[in-house]
Every structure is written in structure tokens, then in C-alpha cells.
Amino acid sequence: MILSASGPSSDRQSSAAAKRHSRPDYTQTGADIRSTPPADEGFYFPAEWQPHERTLMQFLPAQNFERHDIAASRAEWADVANAVVEFEPVTMAVRAQDMPSASRLLSAAVDLVEIPLNDGWCRDSGPMILVNGGPERRVAGFEFNCWGRKFAPYDDDALVKARFAERFNMPFHPADLVLEGGAVHVDGEGTAITTEQCLLHPNRNPGMSKTEIEAVLKGWLGVEKVIWLAKGLAPDPITDGHVDGIAAFAAPGVVLVHTTDDAGDPNRTITAAAREVLERSVDAKGRKLEVIPVPLTSPDVAHMNFYICNGAVVVPVVGAGRDDDAPLAILRDVFPDREIVPIGGRLIAEGGGGVHCITQQVPAV
């Protein structure tokens, strides 16, 4: 049984809880469950470019990949892990029956841990880990409902973040909000970017207003301001507009956004609207955002779905030459102190995401 917090802190969740089904039974994971908003204790979700202790990933099960080449897709997952582990430790959650395959594909430097899984998208079902400037860390326990209950079963993925919390001995704070990690980007200084398309979708948080959602984001991520874009890239039949495909913070006050001049692409209107919102926005510190456009050069791979690790930016690429040239050149200019590491991303994109979608950072203390 999870106890409700009393007083003002619980108000952030009470209306949301009344509109949703019951949350997963996190107690079965053995995690240290806390009922209070972690921001009340000074915890916040740091920016991705801040130092990492390690990267978390989930080895791709076959469950939702019947229409795809599972062997080749797993190899692409492994390529990402093997690239990241050159810069920081990687811990890969693996189902017991998939250990032989994972061992064959992954570098010996990748740490394999047995955890039940339904899917491989660690950004979305894995833990968002918070810091407070001291030695402690906490896990923001947003609920995972498989992108609006699109793929069943997902009971194991609903518990993944709590299982990671138990493994790393980090208190777990359940939140009455369905939120995948790819649905939000933060600058680590109080500002978050998200999309209305995703967070206001009736298959996530039916009946919740922006104000109610912002209250939970403030209590569980430690942000002070939320910038709402209308939509993510199209088509997006799985994530319903995740922000990590269209925009990303590159530094405090600096945002990258995909753009396209292709009149026949619906993303021309979508990205133009996103750019306009960002260009007229200020962040939580009152800074007018510097907005850097990144051309959307491929219908298959969103270069924006990169992952920033210690000393590098791992970027999904088409691997067909010119499609990758302009985006990679911009990223080299934006991140001059990090190595830009291109990784083939076609199969991950076929499954519905990119490099960012399959990684999740563990911030250093």
C-alpha cells in the first residue's frame, strides 16, 4: 500500500489520481517507496550534458518486434551500447532468456543485469534519476502505460524503473502522471520542454489540464517553467509526439530544433510552429532562448534523437552520405568539446525511436 502525502504537496497529485486507474504495484520490486514530491527535498532532474556515472539500456526483447528483423535490430541496439561504453560505463538490463544473445553482441565492458522486460526503450520505461547537489539520488516514478496501452502486455516495463531503483538503492517516488522520458527535455536549471500532443493526449492523462500536469512536473523533476510545443514530428503512431524527436536543449539557454523547407512534408508546418514558440520563449532564468535550426534531412532518421554522454554525442544516422552531413556539421559546432559519434539508426527508427530513446543516464553525484 502506498500512503498519500498530507498537506499541499499531495494536492499536486490528488486530482490526477482521481481521473486515472490505479498505479502499478511497485511494492513487489522491493524498492524504497516514498510518497512525497522529491523536489520538496531539493531533488531535480539534471541536464543530460552534466556528468554521468553510467548509462542504462534495455536489451531488446522480441515481443513487439515481430514485424522487424529482431537479430539486426538487436545488433543496432548493441552498436549504441558498444559506442557509449567507450566513454562511460553501461548497464544493460536483459531478460534471462536473452542473456546468450546479449553476451554475443555486446562488448565485455557492458555490465549485464537480469531484469524482466517487455521492450527495449529505456528512455521511456527506465528511471529518471534525480540529484540534489549532495551524495543522494532519487528516482522520479512517473507511470509507464506503454504509450497509451499500445502494446500488451507491458506489466514488466511498468515496473522497470522501480526495479532499477531497488538495484541502485535509490528511493522511488511514484507520481500520478503518465510520462515517458522522451516526452520531456530539461536544461537542469529549471526549464522543461514538452508537447501538448503527448502529455495532453487522452491515452496518457485523460482530463488533466496543463496546470495540473505542470504541478506534477515541478514536484517530480524540480522544474520551474514548462515550455509547451504543439506537436512532435509526424508521422508518430507510437509516442504521440515525443519532444526528443523535434527539439533538444544543448546548453542552458540554447535549444536545437528540427526544421524543413519541404513543402510536401507535414513537418514543415510542425517544425515552423515549434521554432516560433521557442524563439519567443524565455527560460526559468529569464533568458531569451538561442534557437539553432537543424535540418530534417531524412524521412527515416531524426538526427535530433541523439544522446549526450561523457565526452561524446552519439547520433543516429541514415548512413547514406549527404543526408547526414548538414546535421552532423551543426552538432560538431554546437558541441565542440565532445566527439560526435554517428551510429546507424534505421532499424531503431523503424521500431519508433532513436539513440536517445534507448538510453537513460545515471547522473553522477
C-alpha positions, 0 to 999 in steps of 0.5 A: 500500500502506498500512503498519500502525502498530507498537506499541499504537496499531495494536492499536486497529485490528488486530482490526477489520481482521481481521473486515472486507474490505479498505479502499478504495484511497485511494492513487489520490486522491493524498492524504497517507496516514498510518497512525497514530491522529491523536489520538496527535498531539493531533488531535480532532474539534471541536464543530460550534458552534466556528468554521468556515472553510467548509462542504462539500456534495455536489451531488446526483447522480441515481443513487439518486434515481430514485424522487424528483423529482431537479430539486426535490430538487436545488433543496432541496439548493441552498436549504441551500447558498444559506442557509449561504453567507450566513454562511460560505463553501461548497464544493460538490463536483459531478460534471462532468456536473452542473456546468450544473445546479449553476451554475443553482441555486446562488448565485455565492458557492458555490465549485464543485469537480469531484469524482466522486460517487455521492450527495449526503450529505456528512455521511456520505461527506465528511471529518471534519476534525480540529484540534489547537489549532495551524495543522494539520488532519487528516482522520479516514478512517473507511470509507464502505460506503454504509450497509451496501452499500445502494446500488451502486455507491458506489466514488466516495463511498468515496473522497470524503473522501480526495479532499477531503483531497488538495484541502485538503492535509490528511493522511488517516488511514484507520481500520478502522471503518465510520462515517458522520458522522451516526452520531456527535455530539461536544461537542469536549471529549471526549464522543461520542454514538452508537447501538448500532443503527448502529455495532453493526449487522452491515452496518457492523462485523460482530463488533466489540464496543463496546470495540473500536469505542470504541478506534477512536473515541478514536484517530480523533476524540480522544474520551474517553467514548462515550455509547451510545443504543439506537436512532435514530428509526424508521422508518430503512431507510437509516442504521440509526439515525443519532444526528443524527436523535434527539439533538444536543449544543448546548453542552458539557454540554447535549444536545437530544433528540427526544421524543413523547407519541404513543402510536401512534408507535414513537418514543415508546418510542425517544425515552423510552429515549434521554432516560433514558440521557442524563439519567443520563449524565455527560460526559468532564468529569464533568458531569451532562448538561442534557437539553432535550426537543424535540418530534417534531412531524412524521412527515416532518421531524426538526427535530433534523437541523439544522446549526450554522454561523457565526452561524446554525442552519439547520433543516429544516422541514415548512413547514406552520405549527404543526408547526414552531413548538414546535421552532423556539421551543426552538432560538431559546432554546437558541441565542440568539446565532445566527439560526435559519434554517428551510429546507424539508426534505421532499424531503431527508427523503424521500431519508433525511436532513436539513440536517445530513446534507448538510453537513460543516464545515471547522473553522477553525484 
